[in-house]
Amino acid sequence: MIRILSIDKTAGLESSHERHQAMADCNKIELFVLGPRYWIENGREVIWQPKEDASYQSCFGSVFFKDYYARVGYYSGLCRALIKTRPHVIQLFEEPWSITAMQTVMAASLFAPTSKIFFYTWENIYRSWIYPSRASTLYRWIDKTLHTLSTGAVCATEGAKEVLLQKGYAKPILVNPYGIPSFFFSDADLRSTQTTTIDETASSKQHETEISAVKPFTFGYIGRMIHMKGIDLLLEALAAIPDARLILIGGGIDTERYRANAHRLGIDDRIEWIPALTEQRVPDAMRRMDVFVLPSRHTAGWKEQLGRVAIEAMATGTPVIGSRSGAIPETIGDAGLLFAENSLAELVERLVFLRDNPDARIQLNEAGKRRAWEYYRWPRFAAQICEFYQTFF
């Protein structure tokens, strides 16, 4: 039996519970999860309420900088969890240059000196040990320390693995992208868990009915309303397709600027603005769209690290169009359409093609559901990461 301590600031999220439940269900695994009772996720308060059906044990801590991913650290709970669990494996669901990573290796040296430490990284931009913060020197020291003291690494994408290799990381690496909550899949999909495929016939018939019922053609986006997400392209695309409608769900610092742009373009009456939704309400919102678009653009310090919302769209049977930005092409594979980053002409071309070709939308519906089912479920994630741990014992 391998005792694992998962350190996860987002432990209170439903998706994190599914991840940990799937890991705990793996053979020869005893799982403990450390996380804060209170966390802020994308501006939303998260209070961790343990699940009665959980197969893992919860360890609660308190953190400072509750809404900063890299700066967050524990001021209580970490040492207590290490003493209580005596883990064989410590899985940090943190970047290797984070404050929590530093705290963990220091505390583990005292209270769990024989444990094997793994970190999880999303970072897909190589910066030559330079970090987007005034604390760059500290982060560099933490990162290099983790490279030395860790047993292995888990990466969200091949792009993140490439960055680790460029930095000279010589330990074993597993590429294992996150899954999505099971409620994004239909009941028919969940009844098919004993097979390797989903019920494509039922799915396509259902979606064909939905396509014929939805008028006019509607495309949409869910996420943060900020420049690097490319919302301005969606507004301009809507202006170029007079018979279409647009659903925008989420919020952010640029929301009012986008509303002003919509007014300037004369498309206000064809846009439905919806504030950020809880995870559980997202699937129904996505199914209202004929097409989901993820038009991200890279910046000097960021490019799309996975495109989780595109996976969620695929799981609901909503065809996906994504920009060739960051990990988006890797994430959607051949189950969606791509356009050049910042290319309005290509985006409009893809939208018009899908508007005029319901059969193509049905094909993408099937391909997307199949890809989400095969690559982005938590049981698949758990099986791979637990097999990875077992190779070290």
C-alpha positions in Angstrom: 0.0 0.0 0.0 1.4 3.4 -1.1 0.5 6.3 1.2 0.1 9.5 -0.9 -0.3 13.0 0.4 -1.8 15.3 -2.3 -1.2 19.0 -1.6 -3.9 20.9 -3.5 -5.1 24.5 -2.8 -8.2 23.8 -4.9 -9.2 20.7 -3.0 -12.6 22.2 -2.2 -13.6 22.3 -5.9 -15.9 19.6 -7.2 -13.5 18.8 -10.0 -10.7 18.3 -7.5 -12.9 16.0 -5.4 -13.4 13.8 -8.5 -9.7 13.7 -9.2 -8.9 12.7 -5.7 -11.7 10.2 -5.5 -10.4 8.5 -8.7 -6.9 8.4 -7.3 -8.1 6.9 -4.0 -10.0 4.2 -6.0 -6.7 3.0 -7.6 -5.3 -0.3 -6.3 -2.8 -0.3 -3.4 -3.3 3.4 -2.8 -4.1 5.2 0.5 -4.7 8.8 -0.2 -4.7 11.9 2.0 -5.5 15.4 0.7 -4.2 18.6 2.2 -5.9 21.8 1.2 -7.3 25.1 2.7 -10.8 25.2 4.1 -11.2 28.6 2.3 -9.9 29.4 -1.1 -10.7 32.0 -3.8 -10.9 30.5 -7.3 -11.2 33.1 -10.2 -12.8 35.6 -7.8 -15.3 33.0 -6.4 -15.2 31.9 -2.7 -14.6 28.1 -2.3 -15.3 26.6 1.1 -14.1 23.0 1.3 -16.9 20.8 2.7 -15.6 17.2 2.8 -17.8 14.6 0.9 -19.4 11.9 2.9 -18.6 9.3 0.2 -14.9 10.3 -0.2 -12.5 7.4 -0.2 -9.6 9.6 0.8 -8.9 11.4 4.1 -9.0 15.2 4.3 -6.4 17.3 6.0 -7.2 20.9 6.5 -4.8 23.8 6.5 -4.9 27.6 6.4 -3.2 29.7 3.7 -2.1 33.2 3.0 -2.5 34.9 -0.4 -5.8 33.0 -1.0 -6.2 34.1 -4.6 -2.6 34.0 -5.8 -1.6 30.7 -7.4 2.2 30.9 -7.1 2.4 33.0 -3.9 0.0 30.9 -1.8 1.5 29.3 1.2 0.4 27.5 4.4 0.7 29.1 7.8 -0.9 26.0 9.4 -1.7 22.4 8.6 1.3 21.4 6.4 3.6 20.0 9.1 0.6 18.4 10.9 -0.4 16.6 7.7 3.1 15.3 7.1 3.4 14.0 10.7 -0.1 12.4 10.5 0.2 10.7 7.1 3.9 9.7 7.0 3.6 9.6 3.2 5.6 7.5 0.8 4.6 10.0 -2.0 4.0 13.7 -1.8 2.2 15.0 -4.9 2.3 18.8 -5.2 -0.4 20.1 -7.4 1.7 23.2 -7.6 4.4 24.7 -9.9 7.9 23.8 -8.8 8.7 27.5 -8.2 5.7 28.1 -5.9 5.9 29.2 -2.3 4.0 26.0 -1.3 6.6 23.9 -3.1 9.4 25.5 -1.0 7.5 25.0 2.2 6.8 21.4 1.4 10.4 20.4 0.6 11.6 22.1 3.8 8.9 20.5 6.0 9.3 17.1 4.4 13.1 17.1 5.1 12.1 17.2 8.8 8.9 15.2 9.0 8.9 12.9 6.0 12.6 12.6 4.9 12.1 9.4 2.9 9.1 10.5 0.9 9.2 10.9 -2.8 8.2 14.3 -4.0 6.5 15.0 -7.3 5.2 18.4 -8.7 2.7 19.3 -11.4 3.5 21.9 -13.9 1.5 23.8 -16.5 4.3 26.2 -17.5 4.6 26.1 -21.3 6.8 29.2 -21.9 10.6 28.8 -21.5 12.0 31.8 -19.7 15.6 30.7 -18.8 14.9 30.8 -15.1 13.2 34.2 -15.3 9.7 34.5 -13.7 7.0 37.2 -14.2 7.3 38.6 -10.7 9.5 40.9 -8.6 10.2 37.8 -6.6 12.0 36.2 -9.6 15.2 35.5 -7.7 13.3 33.6 -5.0 11.3 31.7 -7.5 14.5 30.7 -9.4 16.0 29.3 -6.1 12.8 27.4 -5.3 12.6 26.0 -8.9 16.2 24.8 -8.9 15.7 23.3 -5.5 12.7 21.3 -6.6 14.6 20.1 -9.7 17.2 18.7 -7.4 15.1 17.3 -4.6 12.0 16.0 -6.5 11.7 12.4 -7.6 9.7 13.2 -10.8 7.4 15.6 -12.5 3.9 15.5 -14.0 3.1 17.9 -16.8 -0.3 19.1 -18.1 0.9 19.1 -21.8 3.7 18.1 -24.1 4.5 21.8 -24.2 5.1 21.9 -20.4 7.3 18.8 -20.7 9.4 20.5 -23.4 10.0 23.5 -21.1 11.2 21.2 -18.3 13.6 19.5 -20.7 14.9 22.9 -21.9 15.6 23.8 -18.3 17.7 20.6 -17.9 15.3 18.5 -15.8 16.6 15.0 -15.9 14.2 13.1 -13.7 11.2 11.0 -15.0 8.4 13.0 -16.5 4.7 12.0 -17.0 2.5 14.0 -19.4 -1.0 13.7 -17.8 -3.6 16.4 -18.6 -6.3 17.2 -16.1 -9.8 15.6 -16.5 -13.1 17.4 -16.2 -16.1 16.7 -13.9 -18.3 13.8 -14.9 -21.4 16.0 -15.1 -20.1 17.4 -18.4 -20.8 14.1 -20.0 -24.4 13.0 -20.7 -26.1 10.2 -18.8 -25.8 8.0 -22.0 -22.0 8.5 -21.9 -21.8 7.6 -18.2 -23.8 4.4 -18.8 -21.1 3.4 -21.2 -18.2 3.3 -18.7 -17.7 -0.4 -19.4 -16.7 0.2 -23.0 -13.9 2.3 -24.5 -16.3 4.3 -26.7 -19.4 6.4 -26.2 -22.9 5.9 -27.7 -22.2 8.0 -30.8 -25.5 7.0 -32.5 -27.6 8.3 -29.7 -25.4 11.4 -29.3 -25.6 12.3 -32.9 -29.3 11.8 -33.1 -29.8 14.0 -30.0 -27.5 16.7 -31.4 -29.2 16.6 -34.8 -32.5 17.4 -33.1 -30.9 20.2 -31.2 -29.2 21.7 -34.3 -32.5 21.7 -36.2 -34.2 23.4 -33.3 -31.7 26.2 -32.6 -32.3 29.3 -34.7 -30.5 31.4 -35.5 -26.9 30.1 -35.6 -25.3 30.8 -32.2 -21.7 30.6 -31.2 -20.3 31.4 -27.8 -17.5 31.6 -25.3 -17.2 30.9 -21.5 -14.3 32.3 -19.5 -12.5 35.4 -18.4 -13.2 38.7 -20.2 -9.6 39.8 -20.7 -7.5 40.7 -23.7 -5.5 37.5 -24.0 -8.7 35.5 -24.4 -9.5 37.2 -27.7 -13.1 38.3 -27.0 -12.7 41.3 -29.4 -12.3 38.7 -32.3 -15.7 37.2 -31.4 -17.3 40.6 -31.5 -15.9 41.4 -34.9 -16.8 37.9 -36.2 -20.4 38.5 -35.1 -20.4 41.8 -36.9 -19.3 40.0 -40.1 -22.1 37.3 -39.8 -25.3 39.3 -39.7 -27.6 36.3 -39.1 -25.7 34.9 -36.1 -26.0 35.4 -32.4 -23.3 35.3 -29.7 -23.4 34.1 -26.0 -20.7 35.5 -23.8 -20.4 34.0 -20.3 -18.0 35.2 -17.6 -16.5 38.4 -16.3 -13.2 40.3 -16.1 -11.4 43.6 -16.2 -12.2 44.2 -19.9 -16.0 43.4 -19.8 -17.1 47.0 -20.0 -14.7 47.7 -22.9 -16.1 44.8 -24.8 -19.6 46.1 -24.2 -18.6 49.4 -25.6 -17.1 47.7 -28.6 -20.3 45.8 -29.2 -22.3 49.0 -29.1 -19.9 50.7 -31.5 -20.2 47.7 -33.9 -24.0 47.8 -33.7 -24.4 44.2 -32.5 -25.7 44.8 -29.0 -29.1 43.2 -29.7 -27.4 39.9 -30.9 -25.3 39.3 -27.8 -26.4 37.6 -24.6 -24.1 38.6 -21.7 -24.2 36.2 -18.8 -22.2 36.5 -15.5 -19.8 33.8 -14.5 -21.6 30.5 -13.7 -20.9 27.7 -11.3 -19.3 24.6 -12.8 -22.6 22.7 -12.5 -24.5 25.2 -14.7 -21.9 25.3 -17.5 -22.9 22.1 -19.4 -26.5 23.4 -20.0 -25.2 26.8 -21.1 -22.8 25.1 -23.6 -25.5 23.0 -25.1 -27.3 26.2 -26.1 -24.4 27.0 -28.5 -24.1 25.6 -32.0 -20.3 26.2 -31.8 -17.9 27.0 -28.9 -15.0 29.3 -29.8 -11.7 29.6 -27.8 -9.9 32.5 -29.6 -6.9 32.9 -27.2 -3.8 34.8 -28.1 -0.4 34.6 -26.5 1.3 37.4 -24.6 4.9 37.9 -23.5 4.2 36.1 -20.3 1.3 33.7 -21.1 -0.1 31.3 -23.6 -3.0 28.9 -23.3 -1.9 26.1 -21.0 -4.6 23.5 -21.7 -7.9 25.1 -22.8 -10.0 23.2 -20.3 -13.2 25.0 -21.4 -12.7 23.5 -24.9 -12.6 20.0 -23.3 -15.8 20.8 -21.5 -17.4 21.9 -24.7 -16.3 18.7 -26.5 -17.7 16.6 -23.7 -21.1 18.3 -24.0 -21.2 17.7 -27.7 -20.6 21.3 -28.7 -18.3 21.6 -31.7 -15.2 23.6 -31.0 -13.2 26.2 -32.9 -9.9 27.2 -31.3 -7.0 29.4 -32.2 -3.5 27.9 -32.8 -2.4 29.3 -29.5 -0.4 27.5 -26.8 -1.8 24.1 -26.0 -5.1 24.4 -27.8 -4.1 22.4 -30.9 -2.7 19.6 -28.7 -5.9 19.7 -26.6 -8.5 19.4 -29.3 -6.5 17.4 -31.8 -8.6 16.5 -34.8 -11.8 16.9 -32.9 -12.3 20.6 -33.7 -11.3 23.3 -36.2 -8.4 25.6 -35.8 -7.6 29.1 -37.0 -4.5 31.2 -37.0 -4.1 33.3 -33.8 -5.7 36.8 -34.3 -7.0 35.9 -37.8 -10.5 37.3 -38.0 -10.8 36.1 -41.6 -10.0 32.5 -40.7 -12.3 32.6 -37.7 -15.2 33.9 -39.8 -14.5 31.3 -42.5 -14.7 28.5 -39.9 -17.9 29.8 -38.4 -19.6 30.2 -41.7 -18.6 26.7 -42.7 -20.1 25.2 -39.6 -23.2 27.4 -39.9 -23.8 26.1 -43.4 -22.9 22.5 -42.7 -25.0 20.8 -40.0 -23.5 17.4 -40.9 -20.0 18.8 -40.1 -21.2 20.0 -36.7 -22.6 16.5 -36.0 -19.3 14.9 -37.0 -17.4 17.3 -34.6 -20.0 16.5 -32.0 -19.1 12.8 -32.2 -15.3 13.4 -32.5 -15.3 15.9 -29.6 -17.3 13.6 -27.2 -15.0 10.7 -28.1 -11.8 12.7 -27.5 -13.0 14.1 -24.2 -14.1 10.6 -23.1 -10.9 8.9 -24.0 -8.4 11.5 -22.8 -9.9 13.9 -20.3 -11.8 11.9 -17.6 -10.5 11.7 -14.0 -10.4 7.9 -13.9 -7.9 7.9 -16.8 -5.8 10.6 -15.1 -5.8 8.7 -11.8 -4.8 5.4 -13.4 -1.8 7.0 -15.2 -0.5 9.0 -12.3 -0.8 6.0 -9.8 0.9 3.7 -12.3 3.7 6.4 -12.5 4.1 6.4 -8.7 4.3 2.6 -8.6 7.3 2.5 -10.9 9.4 4.0 -8.1 8.7 1.2 -5.6 
